[in-house]
Amino acid sequence: MKRVAVFTSGGDAPGMNACIRAVVRGAIYHEVEIFGIRYGYDGMIRGDIFQMSSHSVSNIVQRGGTILKSARSKEFTTPEGRRKAYEQLRKWGIEGLIAIGGDGTFTGASIFYNEYELPTVGAPGTIDNDLYGTDYTIGFDTAVNTALEAIDKIRDTADSHDRVFFIEVMGRDSGYIAIQSGIGGGAELVMVPETLTSVDDVIATLKQGWDRAKTSSIVVVAEGEEEGTAHEIADKVKEHLKQKDLRVTTLGHVQRGGRPSAFDRILASRLGLGALEGLLAGQKNVAAGIINDKLVYTDFKDAISKEKPLNPDLIRMVNILSI
C-alpha cells in the first residue's frame, strides 16, 4: 500500500487535529504517500482531495476542530453517491482510508467497504464516548472538562442566590459526559438516557437535600434524557416546588470546541498512528481503540451496534456523594 487518505466526518471533537497529525506523520515515517480529504464523504464525492506533507500538520496538535473540515453527506447514503466517491479515490490512486469520526462515519465506511472492498480503518472521534471497542473516544475528556468548568461557575452563582440549576450537557444516546461531569462537579443528581429517573425522583432528591440544610443544588441532564430536555424537566419540577428559584443552562456546542486536553492529544495520537499502522499491516473494516491501555481493533459492525453501558458504580456514586 503506497497511497492512503485520511478524512474526518460527522460532529467535530477536540483532538481530531492531533489524530490527523499522527496519521500524516506516521505515513511519512513509513514512506507512504498521504492525502487529505476535505469535508468528509461529501468531499470524497466531489474529489476535494490533496496530498499532505509533514508541514501540512505543523502547529495543529493543540487546535480544536478539524483542519480537514467536516460535513454530513446525504448523497453518500445512496449507491450512486458512493460510486462517485470510489471513482474519485481511484482517480487519485488511493488504496486505503483512515476515517476519523463516530457511529455515522463508521456506518458509512462499513457499507463502502462491503461494496468496494477498499480497506478502511477508523479512529473513534466523538465527544459522546459511545462507541464499543475503546475505553475512551477522542474529544470526550475535553468535553467533560469543558462541562465541568461551566458547572463550577454555575455552582458559584447557585450558592450565592440559593438556586437550583438544571444544566444540560451533550449526550443524545449516552450519559458519559453527564455522569463524569456531574460527579466531578458535585451534582446532587445526574439524569442520563441509560437509566430512568422520574420527575418525582428529582423532587424527592432535592427535598432530601433541603432537609439536610442544603441551600442550592445542581442537576446535570444529558440531552437524551427520557423525561425531556433540562427546560422541560425544570418546568415539571417547578409545578411542585413553586417556592424555589429554578434556573436552566444548556451548554450545547461549546462542549465540542476548544483546545484538547493532554489526555485527548495523547489518545488521538495513539489512535491515529494505530489506525495507520493497522491499515498498513492488513487491517480493514475495523476501528482502532484503546482498552486497558492497549491498542485493539474492533469490527465496524461491533463498534456501531454493540452497547457500551455506563459503569453502574458511577451512578451509585452520585447518590452516595450527594448526601
N, C-alpha and C positions, 0 to 999 in steps of 0.2 A: 504494500500500500504506500503510494507516494504522494497522494493528494487528498487532504482531509479538510472539511469545512466545519465551522462552529457557528451556532446561532442561539439567540435567546428568544423565548416565546412566552406568551401569557403575561401574568402580572409580574412586574419587576420586583426584585428583592435585593436588599443590601448585601453585597458580596458577589454579585454576578460578575462585576468587572474583575475581581480577583480571580474568579474561576476562568474567565476568558483569558486573562493573562497567563494562568498556569497552562491552559491548553496550547496557546500560541508558543510560549517559551519551551514547553515540553516537545512540541512538534519540531521546532528548530533544533533542539538538542538531539532529537532522533533523526534529523536530516529528512524531515517530511515537509512538503510544501503545505502551508496552512492558509485557508481562505476564510473570510468572514462573510456571513450573510446578514444583511441589514433587514430589520422588520420581520424577523421570524419566517413563518411559512408564506406569508404574503410576499416578502422579498424574494423568497426562493422561487415562487411562481413568476415574478417579474424579472428575475435574473439580476437582482441587486446584490451582486457578489464581487468581492475584491480580494486581492492577495494581501496577506498581512505579514508584517515583519516584527522583529523584536521592538523596534521603535514604535510600532502601532499600539503597543500596550504599555508604553512608558508612563509612569506617573498616574496610574489608574487604580492601583490596589486599594487606595483609601477612598475612592469615589463611590457614592451610591448610584443607583440606577444601572443602566447598561449602555455602553458606548455603541453596541450593535443595534440599539433601539429594540422595541418590541411592538407587536401588533397581533390582533386576533384575526384570523382569516377564514371567512365563510366559504371562500372558493376552494380552499384546501380540503374542506369536508366533502367535496364532490370528486368522483373518479376523474373527471376532466381536469380539475384543478391539480390533482396530484400528478396526472400525466404531464402537465405543463411543467410542474416543479422538477420532475425526473428528467425531462428533456433539457432543462436549463443546467442541471447538475452534470448531465452527460456532456453538454457543450463545454463545460469547464473542466471536464475530466476528473470530477470529484468521485473518490472511491469509498468514502466513509464519512459519517456525520457525528458530531458531538452536539446533542440537544440539551440546552440548559433551561429548565422550567419545571412545571408541576404536572398534575394529572392530565390536563388537556394536551400539553406538549407531548407527553409520553404516549397518550392515546393516538395522537396523530402519527407519531414516529412508528408505533407498532403496526398500524394499518399500512403505512407507507412501506415498511419492511416486508409485510406479508404480500404486498402487490409487486414490489420491485426487487426485493432481497438486497437492498443497499444497506450494508452494515451500519448500525447506529447504536451508540452508547449514550445514555442520558446522565446528566448531573442534576440532582434534585434541588431546584431553586424555587422556593416558595416560603413565605413567612408563616404559613399555617402549620408547618411541620406535620402534615397529614399523610405523607407517603410511606407506605410499607417498605421495609428493606433498608432503612437507615435510622439511627437514633435521632439525628437532627438533620434538618434541611437548611440550605443556605438562606440566610436572612432572618431566621427565627429568633436567634439570640439578640440581634439588634432590635427587632420589633418588640421583643419583651422588654428590653431596656428602655426603649422609647416610651412604651406604655407605662413602665414603672416610674420614669421621671415625671410624667404627667400626673400619675396617681399621687406621688409625693407632694406635688404642688397643690393639687386639689384638696388633699387632706389638710393642708395648712389653712385654706380658706374655709373648709368644712368645720374645722375645730374652732376657728375664730367666730363663726356665726351659729354654731350648734345645728348644722345642717346634715341632711342625708343626701349623699351624692350617688347617683347611678351612672357608672362610667361604662360606655360601650366600647369594646375593642373588637378587632377583626377576628374572624373565625366563623365562616358561614357553616361549615360542617365539622369544625374542630374546635375544641376548647383549650388547646395547648397554650395559646397566648394568654387567655383569660386566667387559667389556673396558676400559671407561673407568675404572672404579674400580680395576681391577686394575693398569692402567698407572700411574695416579695414586698408588696405594698401594704400588708397587714389588713386586707379587706375583711369585713365582717361576714361577707357572703360572696360566693362566686357562682354564677349561673352559666352552665355550658350545655351544648346540644347532646352530649353523651349521657347526661343524667337529667331526670325530670325534677325540677324544683318549682313547686307551685307558688302562686302569689301568697297563699296562706302561710307557706313555709317562710317566705320573706318577711311577712308581717310578724310572725312568731319570733323569728331570729332577732329582728330589730327591737321588739318589745323586751326580749330577754336581756339585750344589751342595755336598754334604758333602765331596767330593773337593777342592773349592776352599776348604775350611775354613769353609763356612757352618755356623752353629750352629742357626739357626732358619729356618723357611720359611713362606710364606703361599701357599695355593692358593685362588683365587676360583672358585666354581662357580655357574653360572646354574642356577636351579631346573629348567629344562627339559633339562638335560644328558642325553644318551643313556645314559651309564654309570650314571645314577641320581642320587639325592639326595646331598648332601655327606656325610651319615651313612653311606649305602651305599658310597660311594666310599672313605671313610676306613676302613671295615671291611675292604674288599677289600685296600687298601694295607697295613693292619696285619698281615694274614696273611703278608706278605712282609718286613715291617720290624718285627718284634716288639720289637726293642730300642729303638725310637723312641717318644717320648711324643707321641701324636697326639690333637688335640682338634678339636671341631666347634662352630661357631657359625652359627646360622640367623638372619639379620637380620629376615626376614619383613616384616610390615606397618608396621614403624617407618619403612620407606622411603617410604611413602605420605603420612606426616604431616609436620607442621612448617611453619614459615614458608617460603614460596617464596623462592628466591634472586632477586637483582636480575635475572638473565638471564631467569628464568621469569616474573617480573612484567611485564617489558617484552615478552617474546614473547607472553604471554597477552593483553596489552593490544592488541598489533598484530593478533593473530588474531581477537580478539573484535570489534574495530572493523572489520577487514577482512571478517569474515563478515557483519556487519550491513550494511555499505555495499555488499557484493556482492549481498546479498539485495534491497536497495532498488534496485539497478541492473539487476535481472533475472536474476541467477544463481540456479540451482536444481539440486537433486540433486548438489551438489558440496561439497567440503571446502576450506576456506581453508588455505593453507600458506605457509611462507617457504622459498624456495630461493635460495641465493646472495644472501641479504639482500633478496630481492624477493618481494612478495606474489603468490601464484599460486592458481589454483583447479583442483582435480582432481576428475573424476567419482567419485562414491562407489564405483562398482564397481571402478575402478582403485585407489583408495586402500585398499580392502579386500583385493583379490585379488593385486595386483602385489607382487612380492618387493622388499624393501628390504634388500639384502645388507650385511653388515658390511664395512668397509673392510679388505681383506686386509693392508694395510700395518700396521694396528693389531695384528693377530695376529702378524705378523712382528716387530713392535717388542717385544712381550712376550718373545719368545725371545731377542732380542738384548740387551735391557736387564737380563734376569735373570742374565746371566753374572757 
